Amino acid sequence: MNVLIVDDEVIIRTGLASVISWSELGLNLLPPAASAEEALQRLGAERPDILITDIRMNGKTGLELAEEAAALLPGLEVIILSGYGDFAYTQQAIRQGVGDYLLKTSKPEEIIRTVLQAKQRLLERRAEDSRAQRQAREERRRHLVKWVIEGDAGAVSVNATHENQGAEASGGPRVRQVLILSADGWGQEDDADSLLRFAVQNMLEDLLPGAAVLIHQGQIVCVTGPDKEEAYTWGGRYKGVLERIENLLNCRLRLAAGIAVDDPNQVYQSYVTATAAFAYHDLLNGSKLLDYREIADRKGGRTVLSQEEENGLGAILLEQDPMALRAWTHRLADELVADSECTPESYQACLQSAAVAAHRWLERTLRALGKEGEARFEPWLQQQVEGGKLKEELFRHLHAVMTLYHSQLGEGQASHVQRAKAFMESCPAGELSLQQIAAYVHLHPGHLSELFKKETGSTFGDYVTALRMRRAMELLVVSPAKVSEIAGMTGYEDVKYFSRLFKKHTGKTPSEFREEALGYDPAGVTAGER
């Protein structure tokens, strides 16, 4: 068992630590703490079984420490150290349930006796926590998982049904509501998160009478006890509970509530809706409390980048500008979140679309430079993190794409023509003019045209036409836009002229190309079935 001594007087804490041979008593003495604040910071990692604390200290008192420590570590034995003039404080400590007290002038044998009594109380309580009781708790947890999380109608407790029947007889049905909470703020220690969740679980059971609380996959799942429906005015009830737990445990909580139900068989639906609401914490970072009703009608925002956004991203990647890349990523994420229809799924899909766009840019640019197949870049696998952190994950992935191109595949002195080709891959197809490209590579248009013919064997105009045809082929496959619209998107106002060029390059009209690419057959038979 671990013992922690807390006293702001160095002579007292060092004296207590050295006057007794703690190990011979079967006790492990932790390094003494110089204040209640220090002790509270260490409780999660060191988990003392017996706390010996001065009743009067600078900062928090021993009584405040005892109250907060007991909330963090249920079952903790607390022994108060007091002086002769602290009798009133000692009485208050006993009323608060402190296990024992010692005068600072106590002899070593009195200290030993008091500490051993605390140890004995701990051993007796632990003996009472028998295997049968542990099995009963585990069975209850399994029952709750089946009832609340898996929606097993056969697992609805007899008590739950009985409570509702009694409520109906005494004035109408009562409602339950599933709450999902997360907690953090106790540091990075291995056991800190689990200990904090355990402390929150205990406080919820105390503050919400009749509630059933379990820890599931790192979240705290709470089913409120049956209560009158009018008690579920959103905000007031749960806001007070959250504030009290946060203040006492010095932590940060987030809560999402599912729909209120008056039938125990519907608790699973409340859990499903609470889970859906909780996912919005990743988007709506400013809110601690979320109600499913606030997000139930959202249809989902956009899920893909616009062509303009893809072009902008490509230009930034080509320019190797990390600051502009971070700003672009954050602007995209912020615009998505600002959409009142945005959902976690549409948000994640659009960020994924940005990663795919960067991969497409890399592939197109390398192909234009004659280095196709030299890069293999792993797809972006989104981590299960908050929305604010997810955009940082996307930035790191895009930055890695940019770094790969410039440090490995773009290394060496690129020719003016290679730089021009790479730039053209990031330009809108309708803006591919010789003057614009020449300005980018700082050459006279005539000189760039000569270099292009010498290095590629084709004229600048022929290269641009081929690039536009390639863009048109891509759009015909992935976009439902009309052929006339695709002509405009690739720089051709005259759709007939565009169609003649397209057929010259592909051997098919735009419509024929699209039908073949999509496996479309007017007779109703797909190409694969012929």
C-alpha positions in Angstrom: 0.0 0.0 0.0 1.2 3.5 -0.8 1.3 6.3 1.7 1.5 10.0 0.8 2.4 12.7 3.4 1.4 16.3 2.6 2.6 19.3 4.7 3.9 22.7 3.8 6.3 22.6 6.7 9.4 20.8 5.6 10.4 19.8 9.1 7.0 18.1 9.7 6.9 16.1 6.4 10.6 15.1 6.6 10.2 14.2 10.2 7.2 11.9 9.6 8.9 10.3 6.6 12.1 9.5 8.6 10.8 8.7 12.1 8.9 5.5 11.1 10.2 2.5 9.2 7.4 2.4 6.7 8.6 -0.6 4.7 8.6 -2.7 7.9 4.9 -1.9 8.2 4.3 -3.3 4.7 3.8 0.3 3.4 5.5 2.1 0.6 6.2 5.8 1.4 5.8 8.0 -1.6 7.9 11.2 -1.8 6.2 13.8 0.5 4.3 16.6 -1.1 4.8 20.3 -0.1 1.2 21.4 -0.8 -2.3 20.2 -1.5 -2.0 21.4 -5.1 1.1 19.2 -5.6 -0.6 16.2 -4.0 -3.6 16.6 -6.3 -1.4 16.7 -9.4 0.3 13.5 -8.3 -2.8 11.5 -7.2 -3.6 10.1 -10.7 -0.1 8.7 -11.3 0.9 7.6 -7.8 -2.5 6.5 -6.4 -1.9 6.5 -2.7 -4.0 4.3 -0.5 -3.4 6.4 2.7 -3.2 10.2 2.7 -1.7 11.9 5.7 -2.2 15.7 5.4 -1.8 18.8 7.5 -5.2 20.4 8.2 -3.8 24.0 7.7 -1.6 24.8 4.7 -1.0 27.7 2.4 -3.3 27.5 -0.6 -5.8 24.7 -0.3 -6.4 23.3 3.2 -6.1 19.7 4.2 -9.9 19.5 4.4 -10.2 20.7 0.8 -7.5 18.3 -0.3 -9.3 15.4 1.5 -12.6 16.2 -0.2 -11.1 16.4 -3.7 -8.8 13.4 -3.2 -11.8 11.2 -2.0 -13.6 12.1 -5.2 -10.6 11.1 -7.3 -9.8 8.0 -5.4 -12.9 6.4 -3.8 -11.9 4.3 -0.8 -8.8 6.5 0.0 -8.0 6.5 3.8 -7.3 10.1 5.0 -5.6 11.0 8.2 -5.5 14.6 9.3 -2.6 16.2 11.1 -3.7 19.0 13.4 -2.4 21.2 16.2 -4.0 21.8 19.6 -5.7 24.9 18.3 -7.4 23.1 15.4 -10.0 21.3 17.4 -12.9 22.9 15.5 -11.3 22.0 12.2 -10.7 18.4 13.4 -14.4 18.1 14.3 -15.4 19.2 10.8 -12.9 16.7 9.3 -14.6 13.9 11.2 -18.0 15.0 10.1 -16.7 14.9 6.5 -15.8 11.3 6.8 -12.0 11.6 7.4 -10.8 8.3 8.7 -8.7 9.6 11.6 -6.6 12.4 12.9 -3.3 12.9 14.7 -1.8 15.7 16.6 1.5 16.9 15.2 3.1 16.2 18.6 2.0 12.5 18.5 4.6 9.9 19.4 5.8 7.5 16.7 3.9 4.6 18.3 0.7 6.6 18.1 1.3 7.4 14.4 2.0 3.8 13.7 -1.1 2.6 15.4 -3.3 5.1 13.5 -1.7 4.2 10.2 -2.1 0.5 10.8 -5.7 1.0 11.7 -6.2 2.7 8.4 -4.4 -0.1 6.7 -6.7 -2.6 8.4 -9.8 -0.8 7.3 -8.5 -0.9 3.8 -7.8 -4.6 4.0 -11.3 -5.3 5.4 -13.0 -3.3 2.7 -11.0 -5.1 0.0 -11.8 -8.5 1.5 -15.5 -7.6 1.3 -15.1 -6.8 -2.3 -15.3 -10.5 -3.0 -15.2 -12.4 -6.3 -18.9 -12.8 -6.3 -19.3 -9.0 -6.0 -16.9 -8.5 -8.9 -18.8 -11.0 -11.0 -22.0 -9.2 -10.2 -20.5 -5.9 -11.3 -19.2 -7.4 -14.5 -22.6 -9.0 -15.2 -24.3 -5.7 -14.7 -21.9 -4.1 -17.1 -22.5 -6.8 -19.7 -26.2 -6.3 -19.2 -25.9 -2.5 -19.8 -23.8 -3.0 -22.9 -26.4 -5.3 -24.4 -29.3 -3.1 -23.4 -27.9 0.3 -24.3 -25.2 -0.1 -26.8 -26.2 -3.3 -28.7 -30.0 -2.7 -28.5 -30.8 -6.2 -27.3 -34.5 -6.0 -26.4 -34.2 -9.1 -24.3 -31.7 -7.4 -22.0 -34.1 -4.7 -20.9 -34.0 -5.0 -17.1 -37.1 -6.1 -15.2 -36.5 -3.1 -12.9 -36.6 -0.7 -15.8 -40.0 -2.0 -17.0 -41.3 -2.0 -13.4 -40.2 1.6 -12.8 -42.0 2.8 -15.9 -45.2 0.9 -14.9 -45.1 2.5 -11.5 -44.5 5.9 -13.0 -47.5 5.5 -15.4 -49.7 4.6 -12.4 -48.6 7.7 -10.6 -49.0 10.3 -13.3 -47.7 9.3 -16.7 -44.6 7.8 -18.3 -41.1 8.9 -17.3 -38.2 9.4 -19.7 -34.7 8.2 -20.0 -31.9 9.8 -21.9 -28.5 8.5 -23.0 -25.6 10.9 -22.4 -22.1 10.3 -23.9 -19.2 12.2 -22.3 -15.5 12.5 -22.8 -13.0 13.8 -20.2 -9.5 15.0 -20.4 -7.1 17.3 -18.5 -5.1 15.0 -16.2 -2.0 14.8 -18.3 -0.3 12.2 -20.5 0.4 9.5 -17.9 -0.7 6.0 -18.9 -3.4 5.6 -16.2 -4.5 9.3 -16.1 -7.3 9.0 -18.6 -8.8 5.8 -17.2 -8.6 7.1 -13.6 -10.3 10.4 -14.7 -13.1 8.5 -16.5 -13.6 6.4 -13.3 -13.8 9.5 -11.2 -16.4 11.1 -13.6 -18.4 7.8 -13.6 -18.6 7.9 -9.8 -19.6 11.6 -9.7 -22.3 11.1 -12.3 -23.9 8.2 -10.4 -23.9 10.5 -7.3 -25.2 13.6 -9.1 -27.8 11.9 -11.3 -29.8 9.6 -9.0 -30.9 6.4 -10.7 -28.4 6.8 -13.5 -26.5 3.8 -14.9 -23.0 4.6 -16.0 -20.4 2.5 -17.8 -17.1 3.1 -19.6 -17.1 1.9 -23.2 -14.3 2.3 -25.7 -12.9 5.3 -23.9 -16.2 7.1 -23.5 -18.5 7.5 -20.5 -22.0 6.3 -21.4 -24.7 7.3 -19.0 -28.4 6.3 -19.0 -30.3 8.7 -16.8 -32.8 7.3 -14.4 -36.5 7.6 -15.2 -37.6 11.1 -14.6 -40.5 13.5 -15.4 -40.2 14.7 -19.0 -40.3 18.3 -18.0 -37.0 17.8 -16.1 -35.2 17.4 -19.4 -35.1 21.1 -20.3 -31.9 21.2 -22.3 -28.9 23.0 -20.9 -29.9 23.8 -17.4 -29.7 20.3 -15.8 -26.6 18.9 -17.5 -24.7 22.2 -17.5 -24.8 22.4 -13.8 -23.7 18.7 -13.5 -20.8 19.3 -15.9 -19.6 22.5 -14.1 -19.6 20.8 -10.8 -17.6 17.8 -12.0 -15.1 20.0 -13.9 -14.6 22.3 -10.9 -14.0 19.5 -8.4 -11.9 17.2 -10.7 -10.1 20.1 -12.5 -10.8 18.5 -15.9 -12.6 19.3 -19.2 -15.8 17.5 -20.1 -17.8 17.3 -23.3 -21.3 15.9 -23.4 -23.8 14.9 -26.0 -27.4 13.8 -25.3 -29.6 11.6 -27.4 -33.3 11.7 -27.7 -35.4 11.3 -24.5 -37.5 8.1 -24.6 -40.3 6.8 -22.4 -39.9 3.1 -23.2 -36.9 1.1 -21.9 -36.9 -0.7 -25.3 -36.0 2.6 -27.0 -32.9 3.4 -25.0 -30.8 2.0 -27.8 -32.2 4.7 -30.1 -31.2 7.3 -27.5 -27.7 5.9 -27.6 -27.5 5.9 -31.4 -28.6 9.6 -31.5 -26.3 10.5 -28.7 -23.4 9.0 -30.6 -24.4 10.9 -33.7 -24.5 14.2 -31.7 -21.2 13.5 -30.0 -19.4 13.3 -33.4 -20.3 17.0 -33.9 -18.0 17.9 -31.1 -15.2 17.5 -33.7 -16.8 20.2 -35.8 -18.4 22.5 -33.2 -15.4 22.8 -30.9 -16.8 25.7 -29.0 -19.7 23.8 -27.4 -19.4 21.5 -24.4 -23.0 20.4 -24.6 -24.7 19.1 -27.7 -28.3 17.9 -28.1 -29.2 15.6 -31.0 -32.1 17.8 -31.9 -29.6 20.5 -32.8 -28.1 18.5 -35.6 -30.8 16.0 -36.5 -31.9 17.8 -39.7 -28.5 18.3 -41.3 -28.2 16.9 -44.8 -24.5 17.1 -45.3 -22.3 19.7 -46.9 -20.2 19.3 -50.1 -17.8 16.4 -50.3 -15.4 17.3 -53.2 -13.2 20.2 -54.1 -14.1 22.5 -56.9 -11.9 22.6 -60.0 -10.8 26.1 -58.9 -9.7 24.8 -55.5 -7.8 21.9 -57.0 -5.9 24.4 -59.3 -5.1 26.6 -56.3 -3.8 23.6 -54.3 -1.7 22.5 -57.3 -0.1 26.0 -57.6 0.8 26.1 -53.9 2.3 22.6 -54.0 4.4 23.7 -57.1 5.6 26.9 -55.4 6.7 24.9 -52.3 5.1 27.4 -49.9 4.3 25.7 -46.5 2.6 28.9 -45.1 0.3 29.2 -48.0 -0.4 25.5 -47.9 -1.4 25.7 -44.2 -3.6 28.8 -44.9 -5.3 27.0 -47.8 -6.0 23.9 -45.7 -7.4 25.9 -42.7 -9.5 28.0 -45.0 -11.0 24.9 -46.6 -11.8 23.3 -43.3 -13.2 26.5 -41.8 -15.5 27.0 -44.9 -16.8 23.5 -44.6 -17.6 23.8 -40.9 -19.3 27.2 -41.5 -21.9 25.4 -43.7 -25.0 24.8 -41.6 -25.6 21.5 -43.4 -22.1 20.2 -42.7 -21.8 16.7 -41.1 -18.8 14.9 -39.8 -19.1 12.5 -42.8 -19.2 15.3 -45.4 -16.4 17.2 -43.7 -14.1 14.1 -43.7 -15.0 13.3 -47.3 -14.1 16.8 -48.5 -10.8 16.7 -46.7 -10.2 13.3 -48.2 -11.0 14.8 -51.6 -8.2 17.4 -51.0 -5.7 14.6 -50.3 -6.8 12.8 -53.5 -6.4 16.0 -55.5 -2.8 16.4 -54.3 -2.1 12.8 -55.4 -3.6 13.6 -58.8 -1.5 16.7 -59.1 1.7 14.8 -58.3 0.8 12.1 -60.8 0.0 14.6 -63.6 3.1 16.7 -62.9 5.4 13.7 -62.9 3.8 12.5 -66.1 4.4 15.9 -67.7 8.1 15.7 -66.7 8.5 12.2 -68.0 8.9 10.8 -64.5 5.7 8.8 -64.4 5.9 5.8 -62.1 8.8 7.1 -60.0 6.7 8.0 -57.0 4.5 5.8 -54.8 2.7 7.7 -52.2 0.5 6.1 -49.6 -3.1 7.2 -49.4 -4.2 9.4 -46.6 -5.7 7.3 -43.8 -7.7 9.7 -41.6 -7.0 9.3 -37.9 -9.8 9.3 -35.4 -9.1 12.8 -34.1 -11.0 16.0 -33.5 -12.0 18.1 -36.5 -9.4 20.8 -35.6 -6.7 18.2 -35.5 -7.9 16.5 -38.6 -7.2 19.6 -40.7 -3.7 19.6 -39.3 -3.4 15.9 -40.3 -4.4 16.9 -43.8 -1.8 19.7 -43.8 0.9 17.3 -42.8 -0.1 14.9 -45.6 -0.2 17.6 -48.2 3.1 19.0 -47.0 4.6 15.5 -47.4 3.4 15.4 -51.0 4.9 18.8 -51.7 8.2 17.8 -50.0 8.4 14.5 -52.0 8.1 16.3 -55.3 10.6 19.1 -54.5 13.2 17.1 -52.5 13.2 13.8 -54.4 11.5 14.1 -57.7 12.0 17.7 -58.5 15.6 17.8 -57.5 18.3 19.1 -59.8 18.2 22.0 -62.2 14.9 21.7 -64.0 14.8 23.1 -67.5 12.5 26.1 -68.4 10.3 23.7 -70.4 10.0 21.3 -67.4 9.1 24.1 -65.1 6.5 25.3 -67.7 5.0 21.8 -67.9 4.7 21.5 -64.2 3.1 24.9 -63.9 0.6 24.1 -66.7 -0.6 21.1 -64.7 -1.8 23.4 -62.0 -3.4 26.0 -64.2 -7.1 26.0 -65.3 -7.3 24.6 -68.8 -8.9 27.7 -70.1 -6.0 29.9 -69.0 -3.1 28.1 -70.7 -1.7 31.0 -72.8 1.9 31.2 -74.0 2.3 34.7 -72.5 1.1 33.5 -69.0 3.4 30.5 -69.0 6.4 32.5 -70.3 5.9 35.1 -67.5 6.0 32.3 -64.9 9.4 31.0 -66.1 10.7 34.5 -66.8 11.2 34.0 -70.6 10.1 35.9 -73.6 7.1 34.1 -75.2 9.0 33.6 -78.5 12.0 32.1 -76.7 9.9 29.7 -74.7 8.1 28.6 -77.9 11.4 27.8 -79.5 12.6 25.9 -76.5 9.4 23.9 -76.3 9.7 22.8 -80.0 13.4 21.9 -79.5 12.9 19.9 -76.3 9.6 18.2 -76.9 9.4 17.9 -80.6 6.0 19.6 -80.7 4.8 23.2 -80.7 3.6 24.9 -77.5 0.1 25.1 -79.1 0.0 21.3 -79.8 1.1 20.6 -76.2 -1.6 22.8 -74.8 -4.3 21.2 -77.0 -3.2 17.7 -75.9 -3.3 18.8 -72.3 -6.8 20.2 -72.7 -8.0 17.0 -74.4 -6.6 15.0 -71.5 -8.5 17.2 -69.0 -11.6 16.9 -71.1 -11.3 13.0 -71.0 -11.0 13.1 -67.2 -14.0 15.4 -66.9 -16.2 13.3 -69.2 -15.6 10.3 -67.0 -16.1 11.9 -63.5 -18.4 14.8 -64.2 -22.1 14.8 -65.2 -21.6 18.2 -67.0 -22.9 18.6 -70.5 -20.4 18.4 -73.4 -20.8 22.1 -74.0 -20.0 22.8 -70.4 -16.9 20.7 -70.5 -15.8 22.5 -73.7 -16.0 25.7 -71.8 -14.1 24.3 -68.8 -11.2 23.3 -71.0 -11.0 26.6 -72.9 -13.2 26.2 -75.9 -16.2 28.4 -76.4 -17.2 26.7 -79.7 -18.5 23.2 -78.8 -18.4 22.1 -82.4 -14.8 23.0 -82.7 -14.1 21.3 -79.4 -15.8 18.1 -80.6 -13.8 18.0 -83.8 -10.5 18.4 -81.9 -11.6 15.7 -79.4 -12.4 13.2 -82.1 -9.1 14.0 -83.9 -7.2 13.1 -80.7 -9.3 10.2 -79.4 -11.1 8.8 -82.5 -14.4 9.3 -80.7 -16.8 12.1 -80.1 -17.1 13.3 -76.5 -20.4 11.6 -76.1 -19.1 8.3 -77.5 -16.0 8.5 -75.3 -18.2 9.1 -72.2 -20.6 6.2 -73.0 -17.8 3.8 -73.6 -15.9 4.8 -70.5 -19.0 4.4 -68.3 -20.0 1.1 -70.0 -23.3 2.7 -71.3 -25.3 0.8 -73.9 -28.5 2.3 -75.4 -29.8 -1.2 -75.9 -29.7 -1.8 -72.2 -26.8 -4.2 -72.3 -23.5 -3.1 -70.6 -20.3 -3.4 -72.4 -19.1 -6.1 -70.0 -22.1 -8.3 -70.8 -21.5 -8.5 -74.5 
